[in-house]
Amino acid sequence: MNTFLFKYAYLVLIIIIATSCSASAELEKETSTSFEQSYSYLALGDSYTIGESVCDNCKFPIQLKNRFETTASSGLETTIIARTGWRTDNLISALASENLNPNFDLVTLLIGVNNQYQGIVFSEYQKDFKTLLETAIQLAQGDAARVVVISIPDYAYTPFGLNYRNPEDISSEIDEYNTYAKELSEASGVVFLNITDITRKGLSQPNLVASDGLHPSKDAYALFVERLVLIVENILNK
């Protein structure tokens, strides 16, 4: 008798949990489709885009999504293609294996720090970045005005960078990468957003560095988004 009651109670519990999970899933679906208008966003990059060492909702593409949906009352369906350690050639290979429809309303591109960190010859970055920029424009409906290139953060201003090698050399090389990306972006009709200055406050403002002592923190990404959201609103509301 006791065994029967135990099995019955267990079965009831499973049914309650299943019903609860089903209701939650339906609520999430309703929430994601409750906007009268929705846009599609593709974020391309490396650890700075995937949000290494910060929570899932702390990475800048998701902070951007949440900020935009709150202020614009429109949805921003977000796709992220990024991985810690990716160089420009890794991102090119990843995109070649994806079957993406070239109809995104917004594309952001932040890539290159691992080329610099791994000492890859600069000309390789130049060649690859040009390819990635052209791909980003193609994926953004062929419209360069829908693409935003974000500058590479400067990890010289982190505890890791301070002890890794000469910080001045790191900063100088990051500047070289960003200068090239800015010039090519603007020549292509693409917006270039500088956030490097934010990351250069990492030693004087430790809250801008994640717990790993290397990557931007949630607070730093929030400052990225403060600048980025204004650009995005102009792009999507035109």
Beta strands, then each sheet from edge to edge (+ up, - down):
strand 1: 38-45
strand 2: 75-82
strand 3: 106-110
strand 4: 147-150
strand 5: 191-193
sheet 1: 2+ 1+ 3+ 4+ 5+
end
